[in-house]
Amino acid sequence: MAKVSFEDKRIAAGEKLGVPAEGVPRHIAIIMDGNGRWAEKQGKPRFYGHSKGGAIVEKIALYCVDLGIEYLTLYSFSMQNWKRPKEEIDFLMGLYSMYLEGIRDTFMDNNVRLAHLGSLERLPQKVVDTLAETIEITSVNDGMTVGLALNYGSRTEITEGVRAIAKECIEGKLKVEDIDNDCISNHLYTAGWPDPDLLIRTSGEMRVSNYLLWQISYSEFYVTEKYWPEFDTCDLDEAIKAFAKRSRRLGDVKPHTAISD
C-alpha cells in the first residue's frame, strides 16, 4: 500500500476543515496544562488527571498523523516540576515508563517516530531506559515525529547550545563569524526541525513557561480555557482554523504562508 505524503494529508485536512492546505501547520507545539486542576474539580486526586491526560496524548497524536502534521512537540514535564510533591513525581515517572512502553506498537503501526527534548539527569533509570528503547525502536519510521519535552527547560537548552558552540570555537572547529541563527538552531534539541507554526496552551494560562523560547519566535499562539484532559480533536480543529486565519508576516510587510520550507 502506497504511503500518503504529508502534503496530501494536509490537502485533505484543509478540505475537511475548510481552510487552505497551507493553513494546516507542519509543526504544532502544545503546553499540556491543567491535569491536576481538572482532577481536583472532579473531586479526584491529581494522579487521576495525569492518567486521563496521558490518554489524550495518544488520541491527539494519532489525529495529527491523519492531518499531515510533521512534528508534534509536547511539553510533558519541565525542570521546574521537580518542585512538586514527591508522591506526584513518583506517579508521573511511573506513568511515563508505562506510556513509553505501551505506545510502541501504536507508533510503529502509524509510522511515528519518538524524539526526546530535555535532560536525562534526575530521571529514574527505568524512564531513561524505556525512553531510549522507544526512541530506538521507532527510529526506523519516517512519518510524524513526536517530540516529548520531558525534564525540559528552554533556558537550559539554549545555555547548553551556547556552551557547545563556545567549545567548538575553542577547538577551532567553528569560527566566531560563522555563528548565526542557523548555527544556534542546529545546537538545540530540535536541530533540523522546522520551528513550530502553532503553539497551543490549555488551561487558559497566558505564559510560555520556559518552553521552546528560541523556536517559538514567530509561532502563532492559541490558548484555550479547557484543561488538557478535556482537550479533544474538535478543539485541535478550532486551533488550526484560527491559525489558518492569521496573517503571518514574520517581520515582513507581506504576509507569509503558514508552511515554510
NORNORMO-V131088 format. One record per backbone hydrogen bond with DSSP energy under -0.5 kcal/mol. CO is the residue of the C=O (numbers start at 1). NH is the residue of the N-H. E is the energy in kcal/mol with one decimal. If there is no record, write none. Layout:
CO;NH;E + CO;NH;E
This chain:
3;5;-0.5 + 5;9;-2.2 + 6;10;-2.5 + 7;11;-2.2 + 8;12;-2.2 + 9;13;-2.6 + 10;14;-2.8 + 11;15;-2.1 + 12;16;-2.1 + 13;17;-2.4 + 14;18;-1.5 + 14;19;-2.4 + 20;23;-2.2 + 21;24;-1.8 + 23;25;-0.6 + 26;70;-1.8 + 26;71;-2.2 + 27;197;-2.2 + 27;198;-1.6 + 28;73;-2.6 + 29;200;-3.0 + 30;32;-0.8 + 30;75;-2.8 + 31;33;-1.5 + 31;202;-1.9 + 33;228;-1.9 + 34;38;-2.3 + 35;39;-2.0 + 36;40;-2.4 + 37;41;-1.9 + 38;42;-1.0 + 39;42;-0.7 + 39;44;-2.6 + 40;43;-1.4 + 45;48;-1.2 + 45;49;-0.8 + 46;50;-1.8 + 47;51;-2.1 + 48;52;-2.2 + 49;53;-2.5 + 50;54;-1.9 + 51;55;-1.3 + 52;56;-1.5 + 53;57;-1.4 + 54;58;-1.2 + 55;59;-1.6 + 56;60;-2.8 + 57;61;-2.6 + 58;62;-2.3 + 59;63;-1.6 + 60;64;-2.3 + 61;65;-1.7 + 62;66;-1.6 + 63;67;-1.5 + 64;68;-0.9 + 64;69;-2.3 + 65;68;-0.9 + 70;145;-2.8 + 71;28;-2.5 + 72;74;-0.5 + 72;147;-2.4 + 73;30;-2.9 + 74;76;-1.0 + 74;149;-2.9 + 75;32;-0.9 + 77;151;-1.7 + 77;152;-2.0 + 78;81;-1.2 + 79;82;-0.7 + 80;83;-1.7 + 81;84;-1.9 + 85;88;-0.5 + 85;89;-2.2 + 86;90;-2.9 + 87;91;-1.8 + 88;92;-2.4 + 89;93;-2.7 + 90;94;-2.0 + 91;95;-2.3 + 92;96;-2.6 + 93;97;-2.0 + 94;98;-2.2 + 95;99;-2.8 + 96;100;-3.1 + 97;101;-1.6 + 98;102;-2.5 + 99;103;-2.1 + 101;104;-0.8 + 103;107;-2.6 + 104;108;-2.7 + 105;109;-2.5 + 106;110;-1.3 + 107;112;-2.9 + 108;111;-1.0 + 111;143;-1.1 + 113;146;-3.1 + 115;148;-2.9 + 116;118;-0.5 + 117;150;-1.2 + 120;123;-1.3 + 124;128;-2.3 + 125;129;-2.9 + 126;130;-2.3 + 127;131;-2.7 + 128;132;-2.4 + 129;133;-2.4 + 130;134;-2.3 + 131;135;-2.4 + 132;136;-2.3 + 133;137;-2.7 + 134;138;-2.2 + 135;139;-0.7 + 136;139;-0.7 + 137;140;-0.7 + 138;141;-1.8 + 144;113;-2.7 + 144;146;-0.5 + 145;72;-2.7 + 145;147;-0.7 + 146;115;-2.6 + 146;148;-0.7 + 147;74;-2.9 + 147;149;-0.8 + 148;117;-2.5 + 148;150;-1.4 + 149;76;-2.0 + 149;77;-1.9 + 151;119;-2.4 + 152;79;-1.9 + 153;157;-2.3 + 154;158;-2.7 + 155;159;-2.5 + 156;160;-2.8 + 157;161;-1.9 + 158;162;-2.5 + 159;163;-2.3 + 160;164;-2.2 + 161;165;-2.2 + 162;166;-2.6 + 163;167;-2.5 + 164;168;-2.0 + 165;169;-1.9 + 166;170;-2.4 + 167;171;-2.2 + 168;173;-2.4 + 168;174;-1.3 + 169;172;-1.1 + 175;178;-1.7 + 176;179;-1.8 + 178;180;-0.7 + 180;184;-2.3 + 181;185;-2.7 + 182;186;-2.2 + 184;187;-1.7 + 185;188;-1.5 + 188;191;-1.7 + 190;193;-2.6 + 197;220;-2.6 + 198;29;-2.8 + 198;200;-0.5 + 199;222;-2.5 + 200;31;-3.1 + 201;224;-2.4 + 202;205;-0.6 + 205;207;-0.8 + 208;211;-0.6 + 210;154;-2.4 + 210;212;-0.5 + 212;216;-2.3 + 214;217;-1.0 + 216;219;-1.2 + 220;199;-3.2 + 222;201;-2.3 + 224;204;-2.1 + 226;203;-3.2 + 227;230;-1.8 + 227;231;-0.8 + 228;231;-1.3 + 232;236;-1.7 + 233;237;-2.4 + 234;238;-2.0 + 235;239;-2.0 + 236;240;-2.4 + 237;241;-2.5 + 238;242;-2.2 + 239;243;-2.2 + 240;244;-2.6 + 241;245;-0.9 + 242;245;-0.6 + 242;246;-0.5 + 243;246;-1.4 + 246;248;-0.8 + 247;249;-1.0 + 248;256;-4.5 + 249;252;-2.6 + 256;248;-0.7 + 258;260;-0.6
